Amino acid sequence: MPWRVLTYRLSGDQSRHRVAVWRELRRVGAVALQSATWAIPAGDGFDEGLQRAVSLVRRSGGQALCFDVSASDETLSAVEGLYTAEREAEWAEFVRECDKAEAELRREIETEKFTLAELDEEEQSVERLRRWYRDIRSKDLFGAPTAGHGEQRLKDCTELLENFAERVYDARETR
């Protein structure tokens, strides 16, 4: 897999710009190699994010240098390991959020809070998880170990939401 390395310099104390660049690079799945030096896979989805980050650097008056990397197998393996570790951390956070969503749904079922407003809230929560899942999945090029568990947790939440929705509609029918 081809990689690109971006290194940049911002002038002075421009923390607002530093944070904006950092956020964009993290959003597209780049991995920090050291301060202001990032590795990112080349290709669709990644290239656009890299260009947005470069534009942010240049708009702030900074300098961005981007290199196509052709490295040894050992170096590529190390970068892929760092990249996969970043995705693993994202999957772990995703699983924790699925756990929270499931606990919330179980509380609503237990307390029989079968209202349309509550259903709307829970649907938004699960939809946020779906978007997050798609985002992580699109960046997880090497198959982080927790990816399968994350997929299953989303399915569990979706099924529990469907169960909750049926109970909400049943409760409305019996009124």
Number of C-alpha atoms within 10 A of each C-alpha: 10 12 19 20 20 22 19 19 16 17 11 8 8 12 10 10 18 17 11 14 21 17 14 18 24 16 14 22 27 26 22 21 15 9 9 15 17 21 26 26 25 17 12 8 13 21 15 13 19 26 14 16 22 22 16 20 21 15 11 14 15 17 16 18 11 16 11 14 16 12 12 9 9 9 11 16 12 12 20 20 14 17 24 21 15 18 25 19 13 20 25 17 13 23 22 14 18 24 16 13 22 22 13 14 21 15 12 17 16 10 9 13 17 20 17 13 11 16 22 11 12 21 17 12 17 20 14 11 21 16 11 15 19 12 14 21 17 13 19 19 15 11 13 20 14 17 21 11 14 23 18 14 21 23 15 15 22 20 13 17 21 14 13 24 20 14 18 20 14 12 14 12 8 6 5
